[in-house]
Amino acid sequence: MARGWESKGVEAQQAEKGQTPPSSKRKLTAQEAARWREQENLRLAREAILNQLSASHNPVRHKQLEEALKSLEARLADLAVEPPH
């Protein structure tokens, strides 16, 4: 019984985040999987930078973090555009 509750909890957490791996829907090609992993890595890096920005009191560090954030967001935008098939 506990096992069923655990799996439902995981499903609920994934639904809240809205980030289930595409592989659960269909089989990904190696290229698609690599692209998905890169997007996830960039999202995690973005989240870490946002956390650092909120804690930073040094104006120089704050500017560095803002530049890093812009760079990550640009890379995410590039990956969000689907390549032509």
MARVOZA-823610 format. One line per 4 residues: number of its first residue (from 1); their letters; for each residue x, y, z of C-alpha. Coordinates in nm, 3 decimals. Layout:
// residues N
NUM = A = X Y Z | ...
//
This chain:
// residues 85
1 = MARG = 0.000 0.000 0.000 | 0.280 0.243 0.081 | 0.430 0.182 -0.260 | 0.111 0.297 -0.431
5 = WESK = 0.105 0.617 -0.229 | 0.468 0.688 -0.316 | 0.411 0.654 -0.688 | 0.102 0.875 -0.671
9 = GVEA = 0.308 1.136 -0.486 | 0.572 1.133 -0.756 | 0.308 1.166 -1.028 | 0.153 1.460 -0.845
13 = QQAE = 0.491 1.629 -0.807 | 0.567 1.587 -1.177 | 0.222 1.715 -1.270 | 0.274 2.023 -1.053
17 = KGQT = 0.604 2.098 -1.220 | 0.466 2.020 -1.564 | 0.801 1.868 -1.654 | 0.765 1.503 -1.734
21 = PPSS = 1.035 1.367 -1.957 | 0.916 1.336 -2.315 | 1.044 0.978 -2.315 | 0.740 0.878 -2.106
25 = KRKL = 0.517 0.968 -2.401 | 0.715 0.812 -2.683 | 1.060 0.684 -2.758 | 1.307 0.965 -2.818
29 = TAQE = 1.586 0.962 -3.068 | 1.936 1.010 -2.930 | 1.934 1.365 -3.064 | 1.600 1.448 -2.900
33 = AARW = 1.713 1.301 -2.569 | 2.033 1.506 -2.577 | 1.833 1.819 -2.655 | 1.591 1.750 -2.368
37 = REQE = 1.880 1.692 -2.124 | 2.046 2.015 -2.232 | 1.722 2.207 -2.179 | 1.680 2.056 -1.833
41 = NLRL = 2.040 2.141 -1.742 | 1.988 2.499 -1.857 | 1.663 2.526 -1.659 | 1.838 2.403 -1.346
45 = AREA = 2.128 2.643 -1.400 | 1.878 2.927 -1.449 | 1.705 2.839 -1.124 | 2.039 2.836 -0.941
49 = ILNQ = 2.130 3.177 -1.081 | 1.794 3.319 -0.980 | 1.851 3.192 -0.626 | 2.198 3.349 -0.620
53 = LSAS = 2.059 3.676 -0.752 | 1.807 3.696 -0.472 | 2.083 3.641 -0.215 | 2.346 3.864 -0.372
57 = HNPV = 2.420 4.203 -0.218 | 2.736 4.276 -0.415 | 2.655 4.496 -0.718 | 2.940 4.352 -0.925
61 = RHKQ = 2.833 3.994 -0.854 | 2.472 4.091 -0.921 | 2.567 4.223 -1.265 | 2.766 3.905 -1.342
65 = LEEA = 2.468 3.691 -1.247 | 2.233 3.901 -1.461 | 2.464 3.853 -1.761 | 2.480 3.480 -1.697
69 = LKSL = 2.100 3.470 -1.673 | 2.061 3.652 -2.006 | 2.300 3.405 -2.168 | 2.112 3.103 -2.030
73 = EARL = 1.776 3.242 -2.137 | 1.909 3.302 -2.488 | 2.034 2.943 -2.509 | 1.699 2.815 -2.379
77 = ADLA = 1.516 3.022 -2.642 | 1.740 2.876 -2.913 | 1.665 2.523 -2.797 | 1.293 2.592 -2.770
81 = VEPP = 1.272 2.649 -3.144 | 1.216 2.315 -3.308 | 1.458 2.236 -3.591 | 1.294 2.190 -3.932
85 = H = 1.213 1.829 -4.017
//
